[in-house]
Amino acid sequence: MYYRSPKTKGEYELTGNGKKMWVWQNRKYWSDHYGTTFTVNNIPTWAHKLVMYSYDGLKETIVLSGQASQVFNNLTESQTYMFVASVD
């Protein structure tokens, strides 16, 4: 399944193979919420962990305990981030 937010949002969601991924293009004029904070919403109840990646690899891993959203702070502007929720 593929989901694309409105163009000015700079967010994409992809779901499949027991995972859900959010991509945030944190770039001026590409996102309507450019900055240093991003909230991952609608985390599936089946997810046990949420992993954040940027262009240079793994940045953070969070063990989930049923929360539907997770806030990431102190992010670098002008980067694209990927957040992957999975069972394993």
N, C-alpha and C positions, 0 to 999 in steps of 0.2 A: 504494500500500500504506500502511496506517496501523497504528501500533503504540502501545499505551498501557501504560505501566508501572503497577504497583499504585498505587492512589490516594495512598498516603502518600509515594511517591517524588517526585512533582512533576515527572516527566519524560515527554516525548512524543517519538516518532520518526516522521518521515514520509519516504517515499522515492518519487521519480518524476521523470520528464523529465531523467534524468542528474544528479540531485542527491539528497542526503540531508540532512535537517535534524533537529536535536535542539533541543527547547525545554525549558528548565529554569526552573521557577517557584521562584526563590530567595526563598521567603517562609516565615516561621515558620508552623508547623502545616500548610503545604501541601507541604513537602518534608521527607524524613527526613534530608537532609544540607544543611540551611540553613547558609550561611556565605560564605566568601570564595574558595573553591577549587572548581572543577568539572573533572571529567575526561570528555572526549568519548571514548567507546569504540566499537569496531567501525567504524572509519573504513574505507570501501571501498577496495580496492587501486587502483581506477581514478581516485580523487580526486587532483587536483593542488593544490588549495588548500582552506583552511578559513577561513571568514569568521565573525567574531563580531559580533552586533548586540545593542543594548539599546534601550530605549524612545526614545532620542534619536539613533538611527542607527548607522552603522558604527563599531565600536570597534577591531577588529584584523583583519589578514589574515595568514595563515600559509601559506607555500609548503610543501607536503607532499612528502616523499621516501620514501613507502612505509610510514610509521608507522601502526600500527593504533589508536593512542590519542594524545591531546594533552591536557596539563594546562593550565588557565587559572587564574592566581593573581591576588590583589588585586582580586577582583570586589566590587562593592557589594552589600551585603545588601538584602533587600526589593525586588529587581528581577527581572524576567523577562528571560532571555537566550535568543538564538537563535544556533545554530551551523550553518552551511551548508557542506557539502562538495560540491565540483563539479569538473568537468574543466577548465573555462575559468577 
